[in-house]
């Protein structure tokens, strides 16, 4: 019983932690997009991932949102 309680608390707290990461990742992407020299195709791709991540965040799907936003960050870092 204690194990189950500890597991449930961990799951709920990890969701809260991921929820806080989403807005900061969106902000980082926005800042880097302003200064990055990208072709229009790469910028559109990164913006689409950013928008998808923000949408997932709004839907409460924080783990998926973080995954998509990190993918956008990797693309942005690779293109910069």
C-alpha positions in Angstrom: 0.0 0.0 0.0 2.8 2.4 0.8 4.5 1.6 -2.5 1.3 2.4 -4.4 0.8 5.7 -2.5 4.4 6.7 -3.2 4.1 5.8 -6.8 0.9 7.8 -7.2 2.4 10.9 -5.5 5.5 10.6 -7.8 3.3 10.4 -10.9 1.2 13.5 -9.9 4.3 15.5 -8.9 6.1 14.7 -12.2 3.2 16.0 -14.2 3.4 19.3 -12.3 7.1 19.5 -12.9 6.7 18.9 -16.7 3.9 21.5 -16.8 6.3 24.1 -15.7 8.9 23.2 -18.3 6.6 23.8 -21.3 6.3 27.6 -21.1 10.0 28.1 -20.5 10.8 25.9 -23.6 8.4 27.9 -25.7 10.0 31.1 -24.5 13.5 29.7 -25.3 12.4 28.7 -28.8 10.9 32.1 -29.4 14.0 33.9 -28.3 16.3 31.7 -30.5 14.0 32.1 -33.5 14.4 35.9 -33.3 18.1 35.8 -33.7 18.6 32.6 -35.8 19.4 32.8 -39.5 17.2 30.1 -40.9 15.7 29.4 -44.3 11.9 29.7 -44.5 11.4 25.9 -44.6 13.4 25.3 -41.5 11.8 28.1 -39.6 8.3 26.9 -40.6 9.1 23.4 -39.4 10.4 24.7 -36.0 7.4 27.0 -35.6 5.0 24.1 -36.4 6.7 22.0 -33.7 6.6 24.9 -31.2 2.9 25.5 -31.9 2.2 21.8 -31.5 4.0 21.7 -28.2 2.1 24.8 -26.9 -1.2 23.2 -28.0 -0.3 19.9 -26.2 0.6 22.0 -23.1 -2.8 23.7 -23.2 -4.5 20.3 -23.5 -2.7 19.1 -20.3 -0.5 16.6 -22.2 2.8 18.0 -20.7 5.0 15.0 -21.2 4.2 15.0 -24.9 4.5 18.7 -25.1 8.0 18.6 -23.6 9.0 15.9 -26.1 7.8 18.0 -29.1 9.4 21.2 -27.8 12.7 19.5 -27.2 12.6 18.2 -30.7 12.1 21.8 -31.9 15.0 22.9 -29.8 17.3 20.2 -31.3 16.3 21.3 -34.8 16.9 24.9 -34.0 20.3 24.1 -32.5 21.3 22.0 -35.5 20.3 24.8 -38.0 21.9 27.6 -36.1 
